[in-house]
Amino acid sequence: MVYYVHFPMNEELEKEKIKSLITSLADAVAKKDLNFILSIYDTSNPLFSTYEDGKDYTLFNGEKFRKFLQELNYIDELSIQRSNIQVNLLTKDIAIVTGIDKWQTKEGEKVENGQSRFSIVLKKAKDKWKIIHEHFTRIPSGE
């Protein structure tokens, strides 16, 4: 007879792993590292979606999101600074992350600055955290 011993997960360690992943994601987007970006998004999951509450209120599914990532190449420069990152573990394999992004894009001579609140849902599968949903809401200037 085989007995399995269950060790409770170290929540703080998991939260730090997730926070590091979310911070690394912002850096990967700025560097246009599509391989890294696609490695942490579970775009094949039927629950996958990403939503931008901006000018065009865009909702992306997996296929549309992958096409959107290819369009990063049209941006000359991009920087993202994440702050106020909060990680909440709902279960041992579902986490919600919230925070603030300050970003700047440059396309030719056009420079755009902004801030967004974000929420990201991650699901753990095979010991890896993957993003299945994210939502960004722009913060109006002066807030």
N, C-alpha and C positions, 0 to 999 in steps of 0.2 A: 504494500500500500504506500502511495506517495502522498506526502503532506506538503502543501504549499504554505509558505509563510508570507503574509502580506505586510510589507513595510509601507507605512504611510509616506506619501511623497512629501518632500521638503518644499513647502509652499513658497518660502522666500527665495529659494534657489530657482524654482520654476519661474517666479515673477521676474527675477533678474535675467534669466535666459530670454524671456519674452521681451522685456524692456530693451535688451541688447539687440535683439532681432529687429525690433521696430525702429531703433535708432540707426542700425546698419541699413535698413531699407531706405531711409531718407538719403543716406550717403550714396547708395547704389543708384537711386533715381537721379541724383545730381550728376553722377558719373556716367549715366546711361548704360549701366551694367545689366543688360537684359537677361543674361544667364542667371545672375543672382536673383534678380527680381522675380523671374518666372519660377525659380526654385522654391520660393516661399509663398507663392500664391497657388491655391488649389483650384485653378480655373476649370478643371474637368469635373469638379464637384457640382452637382445640380443646384446646390444652395448658393453657389458663388455669385456675387454681384458687388459692384462698386458704384457709388452714387456721389456726384458732385453737385452741391447746391450752389450753383453759380449762375452765370448769365443764361446758360442753355439747359440747366437742370438735367444733366445727362446721367442716365443709368446704363451701365455696361454689364453685359453678361461675359462669359469666358472668351468667346470668339471675338467679340467687339473690343474687349479689354486688350487682348493680344495685339490687335490692329492699332489700338490707341498707343500702346507702348512703342510701336515702330515709329509713330509720329514724334516721339521724343527727339529724334534726329533733326527735326526742323528747328529746335530750340538751340541757339548758339551757346547760352550759358544758363545754368539753373543752380540755385542754392536753396537748401531747406534746413532750417534750424528747428528742432523739436524741443518742446519744453512742457512742463506740467504733466509729464507722462504718469498715468495711473494704471496699474494692472490689477484687474479683479478676476480671480479664478471662480467661475460658477460651478464647475465640476473638475474632476481631475484631468479632463480632456477638452474643456471649453473655457476660453478666456476672453474678456473684453478689455480693450485698452483704449484710453481716452487721453487727449492732450491738445496741444496747440502747435501749429506749424507757422513759422514766419518764413516766407519764401520770396525769391526774386527770380524773374526770368528776363532773358535778353534775347531778342530776335532782331538782328540787324541793329538799327539805332533805337529800337523801341525797348524800353525797360519798364517792367511792371513789378510792383511790390505788393505784397498782401499778407494777410493772416487768415488762417482757417482753424476751426475746431475740428477735431477728428474723433471718430470712434471706429475701432477695428475689432472684428470678431475672429478669433483663431480657434482651430480645432486641432487637437493632437492626434496624430496617427503614426503608428510605427515609430514612436519616440521622437517625432518631429512636429513642431508647431507649424501650421499652414494657415494662411489667411483665406477665409471663406466669404467675408463681407467687410466692406469699409464704407464710411460715409464722411464726406467733408462738407462743412458749411462755412462759407466765407464770413469773416468778421468785418463789418463796415469800418472804414477809417475812423479813427478817433475813439474807438471803443477799447 
